[in-house]
Amino acid sequence: MPLDFPAVPPSSPGSPASPGAPAAPETLPAGGPGSPAAFPAGAGRFAPSPSGELHIGNLRTALLAWLFARSTGREFLLRVEDLDQARAGAEAAQLRDLAAVGLDWDGEVLRQSDRTPVYLEAIRRLQGEGRVYECYCTRSEISDAPRAPHSPPGAYPGTCRNLSEAEREQRRRQRPPALRLRSEVSEFTVHDVLHGDYTGVVDDLVLLRNDGVPPYNLAVVVDDASQGIDQVVRGDDLLSSTPRQAYLASLLGLPPVEYVHVQLVLGRTGKRLAKRDGAVTLGGLADLGISAQEATAMILESLGLPGTLPEALAAFDPAKLPLTPWVFEPPVS
């Protein structure tokens, strides 16, 4: 039985918003993939989750996203990915730090928490094509279920894919369902500027969690298309999830994007940089007498670029970016 989603009110182009009112929710672009009438001009973006202060690795990715966008004449947008509970004050602190390292951005900051109707519209579109089914599995059931040898950890094994209506009725009494995509492929190939062609596993990914919250993989695809983003620069820890997102975008008739997955920053132990590594935020570095401008210069120099943003932009060449991670060793007092 299809879930009854709330109606999405049609937008009224040209209607002025009342002072202080939130912007009317956008809808998915109409038209086929790549339709010039359907999508705004190209843009890049940085999209942090407001879970705390940005560290040097986050800021390095943001600077790279800005350099890729500005060097190709694109707009540069900011989006706050706050579908999960945000830490109080984190968004303001992140925006402050991005400005402190010299980044500017175009337009208003978009918040995913304001856009649930747009995500539900995308689910309705897929549901109308018979691409959605209910799933009642817990995380432990998924992790314990047998799966094909090539499937990565956490890939959904299809337990609820072909339940009968009677079986679904019984499971609904025990647990509210999530919604999953009925994928028609087991893998999908994307092209990345730094990594070349990359083929990854596609499973029946979640489209709506059983608490009613849309997941990252759906929201990021919908938002990139709605914002006219055609260049995605982010950490290479997200490369493995990109085939799922690109496949989902293709089903929704959305245009492909240019992917650039950049190297993460590591701590002195060789593991991904984290706040446990010491003074890795602008605030922590400031306590040691290192200014935001000096921190920016350190980041740019790690990329083989001059130490100011204008100079770095003039010298920026993706082909010359280092292909190995930067190991950041925080200074000590």
KEVEX-733160 format. One record per residue (C-alpha): residue in one letter; x, y, z. Coordinates in nm, 4 decimals, decimal comma. Layout:
BEGIN
<atom residu="a" east="X" north="Y" up="Z"/>
...
REM end
This chain:
BEGIN
<atom residu="m" east="0,0000" north="0,0000" up="0,0000"/>
<atom residu="p" east="0,1615" north="0,3318" up="-0,1035"/>
<atom residu="l" east="0,2256" north="0,5812" up="0,1720"/>
<atom residu="d" east="0,0158" north="0,8973" up="0,1638"/>
<atom residu="f" east="0,2619" north="1,1835" up="0,1435"/>
<atom residu="p" east="0,1558" north="1,5414" up="0,2190"/>
<atom residu="a" east="0,0761" north="1,7523" up="-0,0830"/>
<atom residu="v" east="0,3484" north="1,9822" up="-0,2127"/>
<atom residu="p" east="0,2020" north="2,3268" up="-0,2844"/>
<atom residu="p" east="0,2934" north="2,4626" up="-0,6282"/>
<atom residu="s" east="0,5360" north="2,7525" up="-0,6242"/>
<atom residu="s" east="0,4285" north="3,0895" up="-0,7603"/>
<atom residu="p" east="0,7121" north="3,2401" up="-0,9661"/>
<atom residu="g" east="0,7506" north="3,6107" up="-0,9079"/>
<atom residu="s" east="0,5456" north="3,6208" up="-0,5894"/>
<atom residu="p" east="0,7250" north="3,8324" up="-0,3274"/>
<atom residu="a" east="0,7923" north="3,6662" up="0,0059"/>
<atom residu="s" east="0,6796" north="3,8432" up="0,3189"/>
<atom residu="p" east="0,9634" north="3,9868" up="0,5289"/>
<atom residu="g" east="1,1183" north="3,7225" up="0,7502"/>
<atom residu="a" east="0,9236" north="3,4369" up="0,5895"/>
<atom residu="p" east="1,1109" north="3,1289" up="0,4703"/>
<atom residu="a" east="1,1533" north="3,0936" up="0,0973"/>
<atom residu="a" east="0,8917" north="2,8836" up="-0,0787"/>
<atom residu="p" east="1,0164" north="2,5294" up="-0,1314"/>
<atom residu="e" east="1,1565" north="2,4563" up="-0,4733"/>
<atom residu="t" east="1,0386" north="2,1642" up="-0,6808"/>
<atom residu="l" east="1,2474" north="1,9256" up="-0,8849"/>
<atom residu="p" east="1,3428" north="2,0713" up="-1,2215"/>
<atom residu="a" east="1,1117" north="1,9751" up="-1,5051"/>
<atom residu="g" east="1,2399" north="1,8500" up="-1,8362"/>
<atom residu="g" east="1,4841" north="1,5847" up="-1,9433"/>
<atom residu="p" east="1,8479" north="1,5409" up="-1,8490"/>
<atom residu="g" east="2,0545" north="1,8399" up="-1,9472"/>
<atom residu="s" east="1,7582" north="2,0481" up="-2,0603"/>
<atom residu="p" east="1,8891" north="2,4088" up="-2,0618"/>
<atom residu="a" east="1,5429" north="2,5423" up="-1,9820"/>
<atom residu="a" east="1,5155" north="2,3185" up="-1,6766"/>
<atom residu="f" east="1,8358" north="2,3966" up="-1,4879"/>
<atom residu="p" east="2,0065" north="2,7179" up="-1,3776"/>
<atom residu="a" east="2,3649" north="2,8025" up="-1,4707"/>
<atom residu="g" east="2,6342" north="2,5685" up="-1,3463"/>
<atom residu="a" east="2,7612" north="2,5879" up="-0,9911"/>
<atom residu="g" east="2,9873" north="2,4184" up="-0,7418"/>
<atom residu="r" east="2,9169" north="2,3858" up="-0,3721"/>
<atom residu="f" east="3,0331" north="2,3051" up="-0,0229"/>
<atom residu="a" east="2,7809" north="2,1275" up="0,1984"/>
<atom residu="p" east="2,8882" north="2,0671" up="0,5593"/>
<atom residu="s" east="2,6840" north="1,8980" up="0,8306"/>
<atom residu="p" east="2,6454" north="2,1255" up="1,1359"/>
<atom residu="s" east="2,7853" north="1,8755" up="1,3848"/>
<atom residu="g" east="3,0667" north="2,0937" up="1,5195"/>
<atom residu="e" east="3,3536" north="2,3190" up="1,4161"/>
<atom residu="l" east="3,5188" north="2,2619" up="1,0804"/>
<atom residu="h" east="3,8707" north="2,1240" up="1,1057"/>
<atom residu="i" east="4,1632" north="2,1819" up="0,8706"/>
<atom residu="g" east="4,0609" north="1,8891" up="0,6516"/>
<atom residu="n" east="3,7072" north="2,0255" up="0,6078"/>
<atom residu="l" east="3,8429" north="2,3709" up="0,5289"/>
<atom residu="r" east="4,0867" north="2,2271" up="0,2742"/>
<atom residu="t" east="3,7979" north="2,0556" up="0,0929"/>
<atom residu="a" east="3,5967" north="2,3797" up="0,1033"/>
<atom residu="l" east="3,8874" north="2,5757" up="-0,0433"/>
<atom residu="l" east="3,9277" north="2,3174" up="-0,3197"/>
<atom residu="a" east="3,5554" north="2,3289" up="-0,3987"/>
<atom residu="w" east="3,5787" north="2,7092" up="-0,4208"/>
<atom residu="l" east="3,8883" north="2,6959" up="-0,6424"/>
<atom residu="f" east="3,7332" north="2,4416" up="-0,8790"/>
<atom residu="a" east="3,4135" north="2,6478" up="-0,9076"/>
<atom residu="r" east="3,5693" north="2,9924" up="-0,9430"/>
<atom residu="s" east="3,8404" north="2,8749" up="-1,1849"/>
<atom residu="t" east="3,5705" north="2,7411" up="-1,4200"/>
<atom residu="g" east="3,3416" north="3,0441" up="-1,3999"/>
<atom residu="r" east="3,0809" north="2,8696" up="-1,1866"/>
<atom residu="e" east="2,8831" north="3,0058" up="-0,8967"/>
<atom residu="f" east="2,9829" north="2,8766" up="-0,5548"/>
<atom residu="l" east="2,6976" north="2,7801" up="-0,3223"/>
<atom residu="l" east="2,6735" north="2,6790" up="0,0416"/>
<atom residu="r" east="2,4278" north="2,4212" up="0,1712"/>
<atom residu="v" east="2,3797" north="2,3082" up="0,5297"/>
<atom residu="e" east="2,3067" north="1,9346" up="0,5424"/>
<atom residu="d" east="2,1120" north="1,9345" up="0,8676"/>
<atom residu="l" east="1,8608" north="1,6527" up="0,8224"/>
<atom residu="d" east="2,0049" north="1,4866" up="1,1295"/>
<atom residu="q" east="2,0024" north="1,6797" up="1,4544"/>
<atom residu="a" east="2,2355" north="1,9789" up="1,4375"/>
<atom residu="r" east="2,4580" north="2,0893" up="1,7242"/>
<atom residu="a" east="2,3529" north="2,4264" up="1,8624"/>
<atom residu="g" east="2,5653" north="2,7072" up="1,7207"/>
<atom residu="a" east="2,7557" north="2,4810" up="1,4805"/>
<atom residu="e" east="2,6168" north="2,6347" up="1,1608"/>
<atom residu="a" east="2,7093" north="2,9883" up="1,2633"/>
<atom residu="a" east="3,0574" north="2,8760" up="1,3669"/>
<atom residu="q" east="3,1113" north="2,6971" up="1,0351"/>
<atom residu="l" east="2,9999" north="2,9964" up="0,8287"/>
<atom residu="r" east="3,2259" north="3,2196" up="1,0368"/>
<atom residu="d" east="3,5265" north="2,9948" up="0,9736"/>
<atom residu="l" east="3,4585" north="2,9700" up="0,6005"/>
<atom residu="a" east="3,4522" north="3,3492" up="0,5807"/>
<atom residu="a" east="3,7679" north="3,3687" up="0,7929"/>
<atom residu="v" east="3,9688" north="3,1685" up="0,5389"/>
<atom residu="g" east="3,8513" north="3,4072" up="0,2674"/>
<atom residu="l" east="3,5695" north="3,2158" up="0,1006"/>
<atom residu="d" east="3,2756" north="3,3981" up="-0,0504"/>
<atom residu="w" east="2,9586" north="3,2382" up="-0,1824"/>
<atom residu="d" east="2,6646" north="3,3261" up="-0,4009"/>
<atom residu="g" east="2,3058" north="3,3603" up="-0,2839"/>
<atom residu="e" east="2,1490" north="3,2449" up="0,0393"/>
<atom residu="v" east="2,2620" north="2,9415" up="0,2347"/>
<atom residu="l" east="2,0275" north="2,6475" up="0,1696"/>
<atom residu="r" east="1,9224" north="2,4248" up="0,4610"/>
<atom residu="q" east="1,8045" north="2,0727" up="0,3966"/>
<atom residu="s" east="1,5748" north="2,0819" up="0,6981"/>
<atom residu="d" east="1,3584" north="2,3333" up="0,5054"/>
<atom residu="r" east="1,3193" north="2,1086" up="0,2018"/>
<atom residu="t" east="1,1363" north="1,7920" up="0,3061"/>
<atom residu="p" east="0,8447" north="1,8569" up="0,0631"/>
<atom residu="v" east="1,0887" north="1,8565" up="-0,2293"/>
<atom residu="y" east="1,2348" north="1,5219" up="-0,1230"/>
<atom residu="l" east="0,8860" north="1,3746" up="-0,0841"/>
<atom residu="e" east="0,8005" north="1,4927" up="-0,4344"/>
<atom residu="a" east="1,0994" north="1,2960" up="-0,5672"/>
<atom residu="i" east="0,9853" north="0,9859" up="-0,3789"/>
<atom residu="r" east="0,6332" north="1,0244" up="-0,5178"/>
<atom residu="r" east="0,7754" north="1,0414" up="-0,8678"/>
<atom residu="l" east="0,9641" north="0,7151" up="-0,8173"/>
<atom residu="q" east="0,6672" north="0,5577" up="-0,6424"/>
<atom residu="g" east="0,4439" north="0,6383" up="-0,9383"/>
<atom residu="e" east="0,6849" north="0,4409" up="-1,1577"/>
<atom residu="g" east="0,6721" north="0,1375" up="-0,9284"/>
<atom residu="r" east="1,0284" north="0,1889" up="-0,8056"/>
<atom residu="v" east="0,9588" north="0,2065" up="-0,4317"/>
<atom residu="y" east="0,8803" north="-0,0580" up="-0,1704"/>
<atom residu="e" east="0,8430" north="-0,0742" up="0,2053"/>
<atom residu="c" east="1,1223" north="-0,2160" up="0,4204"/>
<atom residu="y" east="1,0851" north="-0,3243" up="0,7825"/>
<atom residu="c" east="1,4403" north="-0,4454" up="0,8515"/>
<atom residu="t" east="1,6435" north="-0,3265" up="1,1465"/>
<atom residu="r" east="2,0117" north="-0,2441" up="1,1092"/>
<atom residu="s" east="2,1097" north="-0,5598" up="1,2908"/>
<atom residu="e" east="1,8895" north="-0,7701" up="1,0609"/>
<atom residu="i" east="2,0577" north="-0,6154" up="0,7585"/>
<atom residu="s" east="2,4094" north="-0,6668" up="0,8943"/>
<atom residu="d" east="2,3345" north="-1,0300" up="0,9894"/>
<atom residu="a" east="2,1609" north="-1,1243" up="0,6631"/>
<atom residu="p" east="2,3451" north="-1,3359" up="0,4049"/>
<atom residu="r" east="2,4483" north="-1,1461" up="0,0930"/>
<atom residu="a" east="2,6414" north="-1,1933" up="-0,2270"/>
<atom residu="p" east="3,0198" north="-1,2235" up="-0,1812"/>
<atom residu="h" east="3,0945" north="-0,9020" up="-0,3727"/>
<atom residu="s" east="2,8485" north="-0,6893" up="-0,1729"/>
<atom residu="p" east="3,0091" north="-0,4287" up="0,0547"/>
<atom residu="p" east="2,9313" north="-0,4234" up="0,4275"/>
<atom residu="g" east="2,5904" north="-0,2692" up="0,4912"/>
<atom residu="a" east="2,4583" north="-0,3286" up="0,1384"/>
<atom residu="y" east="2,0902" north="-0,4181" up="0,1527"/>
<atom residu="p" east="2,0281" north="-0,7870" up="0,0715"/>
<atom residu="g" east="1,6720" north="-0,7374" up="-0,0585"/>
<atom residu="t" east="1,4912" north="-0,9001" up="0,2345"/>
<atom residu="c" east="1,1653" north="-0,7019" up="0,1948"/>
<atom residu="r" east="1,1801" north="-0,6526" up="-0,1812"/>
<atom residu="n" east="0,9243" north="-0,9173" up="-0,2754"/>
<atom residu="l" east="0,7023" north="-0,9490" up="0,0310"/>
<atom residu="s" east="0,3372" north="-1,0261" up="-0,0297"/>
<atom residu="e" east="0,0711" north="-0,7789" up="0,0814"/>
<atom residu="a" east="-0,0191" north="-1,0137" up="0,3689"/>
<atom residu="e" east="0,3435" north="-1,0214" up="0,4822"/>
<atom residu="r" east="0,3686" north="-0,6428" up="0,4625"/>
<atom residu="e" east="0,0494" north="-0,6057" up="0,6654"/>
<atom residu="q" east="0,1940" north="-0,8274" up="0,9363"/>
<atom residu="r" east="0,5274" north="-0,6436" up="0,9429"/>
<atom residu="r" east="0,3569" north="-0,3025" up="0,9626"/>
<atom residu="r" east="0,2046" north="-0,4045" up="1,2960"/>
<atom residu="q" east="0,5539" north="-0,4641" up="1,4331"/>
<atom residu="r" east="0,7539" north="-0,1756" up="1,2909"/>
<atom residu="p" east="0,6910" north="0,1360" up="1,0789"/>
<atom residu="p" east="0,8424" north="0,0927" up="0,7334"/>
<atom residu="a" east="1,1230" north="0,2728" up="0,5630"/>
<atom residu="l" east="1,0988" north="0,3201" up="0,1870"/>
<atom residu="r" east="1,3592" north="0,1729" up="-0,0461"/>
<atom residu="l" east="1,4389" north="0,2106" up="-0,4128"/>
<atom residu="r" east="1,3752" north="-0,0973" up="-0,6239"/>
<atom residu="s" east="1,7062" north="-0,0803" up="-0,8113"/>
<atom residu="e" east="1,7343" north="-0,2439" up="-1,1510"/>
<atom residu="v" east="2,1160" north="-0,2571" up="-1,1580"/>
<atom residu="s" east="2,3755" north="-0,3984" up="-0,9200"/>
<atom residu="e" east="2,6504" north="-0,1523" up="-1,0134"/>
<atom residu="f" east="2,6898" north="0,1822" up="-1,1855"/>
<atom residu="t" east="2,9872" north="0,3702" up="-1,3319"/>
<atom residu="v" east="3,0690" north="0,7367" up="-1,2807"/>
<atom residu="h" east="3,3576" north="0,9474" up="-1,4052"/>
<atom residu="d" east="3,5688" north="1,1423" up="-1,1591"/>
<atom residu="v" east="3,8121" north="1,4161" up="-1,2611"/>
<atom residu="l" east="4,0872" north="1,2791" up="-1,0347"/>
<atom residu="h" east="4,0016" north="0,9076" up="-1,0198"/>
<atom residu="g" east="3,8827" north="0,8400" up="-1,3738"/>
<atom residu="d" east="3,6009" north="0,5899" up="-1,4258"/>
<atom residu="y" east="3,4782" north="0,4339" up="-1,1033"/>
<atom residu="t" east="3,2302" north="0,1475" up="-1,0825"/>
<atom residu="g" east="3,0563" north="0,0838" up="-0,7534"/>
<atom residu="v" east="2,7813" north="-0,1281" up="-0,6038"/>
<atom residu="v" east="2,4199" north="-0,0103" up="-0,6223"/>
<atom residu="d" east="2,1722" north="-0,1702" up="-0,3821"/>
<atom residu="d" east="1,8130" north="-0,0900" up="-0,2893"/>
<atom residu="l" east="1,9037" north="0,2302" up="-0,1095"/>
<atom residu="v" east="1,6775" north="0,3960" up="0,1472"/>
<atom residu="l" east="1,4603" north="0,6807" up="0,0163"/>
<atom residu="l" east="1,2797" north="0,7604" up="0,3421"/>
<atom residu="r" east="1,3762" north="0,6425" up="0,6890"/>
<atom residu="n" east="1,1111" north="0,4912" up="0,9120"/>
<atom residu="d" east="1,1175" north="0,8055" up="1,1269"/>
<atom residu="g" east="1,0066" north="1,0088" up="0,8226"/>
<atom residu="v" east="1,3456" north="1,1710" up="0,7595"/>
<atom residu="p" east="1,4859" north="1,1605" up="0,4039"/>
<atom residu="p" east="1,8407" north="1,0198" up="0,3911"/>
<atom residu="y" east="2,1580" north="1,1800" up="0,2615"/>
<atom residu="n" east="2,1737" north="0,9907" up="-0,0688"/>
<atom residu="l" east="1,8329" north="1,1190" up="-0,1793"/>
<atom residu="a" east="1,8638" north="1,4725" up="-0,0428"/>
<atom residu="v" east="2,2029" north="1,5425" up="-0,1978"/>
<atom residu="v" east="2,0857" north="1,4309" up="-0,5443"/>
<atom residu="v" east="1,7679" north="1,6387" up="-0,5295"/>
<atom residu="d" east="1,9404" north="1,9467" up="-0,3905"/>
<atom residu="d" east="2,2252" north="1,9445" up="-0,6415"/>
<atom residu="a" east="1,9746" north="1,9381" up="-0,9278"/>
<atom residu="s" east="1,7419" north="2,1970" up="-0,7725"/>
<atom residu="q" east="2,0332" north="2,4357" up="-0,7154"/>
<atom residu="g" east="2,1788" north="2,3918" up="-1,0630"/>
<atom residu="i" east="2,4950" north="2,2340" up="-0,9218"/>
<atom residu="d" east="2,6875" north="2,0520" up="-1,1924"/>
<atom residu="q" east="3,0229" north="2,0184" up="-1,0140"/>
<atom residu="v" east="3,0609" north="1,8245" up="-0,6889"/>
<atom residu="v" east="3,3947" north="1,8521" up="-0,5085"/>
<atom residu="r" east="3,4162" north="1,6564" up="-0,1837"/>
<atom residu="g" east="3,6329" north="1,4123" up="0,0125"/>
<atom residu="d" east="3,7235" north="1,0819" up="-0,1475"/>
<atom residu="d" east="3,5628" north="0,8937" up="0,1412"/>
<atom residu="l" east="3,2358" north="0,9615" up="-0,0452"/>
<atom residu="l" east="3,3499" north="0,8150" up="-0,3770"/>
<atom residu="s" east="3,2050" north="0,4722" up="-0,2977"/>
<atom residu="s" east="2,8534" north="0,6163" up="-0,2492"/>
<atom residu="t" east="2,8638" north="0,8167" up="-0,5724"/>
<atom residu="p" east="2,7427" north="0,5386" up="-0,8085"/>
<atom residu="r" east="2,4265" north="0,5044" up="-0,5967"/>
<atom residu="q" east="2,3639" north="0,8773" up="-0,6167"/>
<atom residu="a" east="2,4334" north="0,8997" up="-0,9898"/>
<atom residu="y" east="2,2015" north="0,6047" up="-1,0581"/>
<atom residu="l" east="1,9251" north="0,7652" up="-0,8510"/>
<atom residu="a" east="1,9713" north="1,0926" up="-1,0383"/>
<atom residu="s" east="1,9371" north="0,9086" up="-1,3701"/>
<atom residu="l" east="1,6053" north="0,7565" up="-1,2598"/>
<atom residu="l" east="1,4757" north="1,1015" up="-1,1661"/>
<atom residu="g" east="1,5765" north="1,2385" up="-1,5067"/>
<atom residu="l" east="1,8332" north="1,4750" up="-1,3554"/>
<atom residu="p" east="2,1491" north="1,5846" up="-1,5357"/>
<atom residu="p" east="2,4864" north="1,4260" up="-1,4611"/>
<atom residu="v" east="2,7383" north="1,6245" up="-1,2607"/>
<atom residu="e" east="3,1166" north="1,6509" up="-1,2720"/>
<atom residu="y" east="3,2601" north="1,4674" up="-0,9719"/>
<atom residu="v" east="3,5899" north="1,5562" up="-0,8071"/>
<atom residu="h" east="3,6777" north="1,3474" up="-0,5017"/>
<atom residu="v" east="3,9806" north="1,4987" up="-0,3320"/>
<atom residu="q" east="4,2264" north="1,3448" up="-0,0901"/>
<atom residu="l" east="4,1415" north="1,3566" up="0,2791"/>
<atom residu="v" east="4,3719" north="1,5098" up="0,5365"/>
<atom residu="l" east="4,5289" north="1,2616" up="0,7770"/>
<atom residu="g" east="4,6555" north="1,3028" up="1,1312"/>
<atom residu="r" east="5,0024" north="1,2064" up="1,2447"/>
<atom residu="t" east="4,8861" north="0,8488" up="1,3079"/>
<atom residu="g" east="4,7898" north="0,8086" up="0,9429"/>
<atom residu="k" east="4,4194" north="0,8030" up="1,0198"/>
<atom residu="r" east="4,1603" north="1,0530" up="0,8996"/>
<atom residu="l" east="4,2101" north="1,3884" up="1,0736"/>
<atom residu="a" east="3,9802" north="1,4414" up="1,3710"/>
<atom residu="k" east="3,9514" north="1,6823" up="1,6598"/>
<atom residu="r" east="4,1183" north="1,4273" up="1,8873"/>
<atom residu="d" east="4,4415" north="1,5041" up="1,6978"/>
<atom residu="g" east="4,4873" north="1,8357" up="1,8799"/>
<atom residu="a" east="4,4729" north="2,1908" up="1,7443"/>
<atom residu="v" east="4,2995" north="2,1173" up="1,4122"/>
<atom residu="t" east="4,0348" north="2,3932" up="1,4045"/>
<atom residu="l" east="4,0801" north="2,7647" up="1,3480"/>
<atom residu="g" east="3,9902" north="2,8208" up="1,7122"/>
<atom residu="g" east="4,2458" north="2,5679" up="1,8329"/>
<atom residu="l" east="4,5150" north="2,7144" up="1,6106"/>
<atom residu="a" east="4,4287" north="3,0678" up="1,7231"/>
<atom residu="d" east="4,4932" north="2,9601" up="2,0808"/>
<atom residu="l" east="4,8484" north="2,8820" up="1,9663"/>
<atom residu="g" east="4,8884" north="3,2201" up="1,7971"/>
<atom residu="i" east="4,8202" north="3,1011" up="1,4405"/>
<atom residu="s" east="4,5808" north="3,3300" up="1,2543"/>
<atom residu="a" east="4,3148" north="3,2253" up="1,0046"/>
<atom residu="q" east="4,5254" north="3,3780" up="0,7265"/>
<atom residu="e" east="4,8263" north="3,1697" up="0,8319"/>
<atom residu="a" east="4,6117" north="2,8582" up="0,8498"/>
<atom residu="t" east="4,4808" north="2,9314" up="0,4991"/>
<atom residu="a" east="4,8364" north="2,9679" up="0,3728"/>
<atom residu="m" east="4,9278" north="2,6291" up="0,5243"/>
<atom residu="i" east="4,6353" north="2,4639" up="0,3488"/>
<atom residu="l" east="4,7114" north="2,6242" up="0,0138"/>
<atom residu="e" east="5,0798" north="2,5368" up="0,0387"/>
<atom residu="s" east="4,9800" north="2,1726" up="0,1006"/>
<atom residu="l" east="4,8170" north="2,1889" up="-0,2437"/>
<atom residu="g" east="5,1277" north="2,3348" up="-0,4054"/>
<atom residu="l" east="4,9629" north="2,6759" up="-0,4353"/>
<atom residu="p" east="5,0630" north="3,0286" up="-0,3301"/>
<atom residu="g" east="4,9512" north="3,1326" up="0,0154"/>
<atom residu="t" east="4,6671" north="3,3754" up="-0,0638"/>
<atom residu="l" east="4,3372" north="3,2970" up="-0,2324"/>
<atom residu="p" east="4,3753" north="3,5431" up="-0,5237"/>
<atom residu="e" east="4,7221" north="3,4055" up="-0,6017"/>
<atom residu="a" east="4,6028" north="3,0477" up="-0,5574"/>
<atom residu="l" east="4,3100" north="3,1021" up="-0,7927"/>
<atom residu="a" east="4,5385" north="3,2480" up="-1,0604"/>
<atom residu="a" east="4,7760" north="2,9497" up="-1,0303"/>
<atom residu="f" east="4,5145" north="2,6755" up="-0,9875"/>
<atom residu="d" east="4,5525" north="2,3740" up="-1,2163"/>
<atom residu="p" east="4,3697" north="2,0508" up="-1,1208"/>
<atom residu="a" east="4,6292" north="1,8459" up="-1,3094"/>
<atom residu="k" east="4,8960" north="1,9635" up="-1,0642"/>
<atom residu="l" east="4,7108" north="1,8757" up="-0,7437"/>
<atom residu="p" east="4,8906" north="1,6257" up="-0,5171"/>
<atom residu="l" east="4,7540" north="1,2732" up="-0,5441"/>
<atom residu="t" east="4,8548" north="1,1640" up="-0,1947"/>
<atom residu="p" east="4,6917" north="1,2660" up="0,1348"/>
<atom residu="w" east="4,8295" north="1,5576" up="0,3331"/>
<atom residu="v" east="4,9431" north="1,4558" up="0,6802"/>
<atom residu="f" east="4,8717" north="1,7479" up="0,9107"/>
<atom residu="e" east="5,0693" north="1,7580" up="1,2308"/>
<atom residu="p" east="4,9116" north="2,0163" up="1,4609"/>
<atom residu="p" east="5,1564" north="2,2479" up="1,6325"/>
<atom residu="v" east="5,1927" north="2,2146" up="2,0070"/>
<atom residu="s" east="5,2157" north="2,4952" up="2,2569"/>
REM end
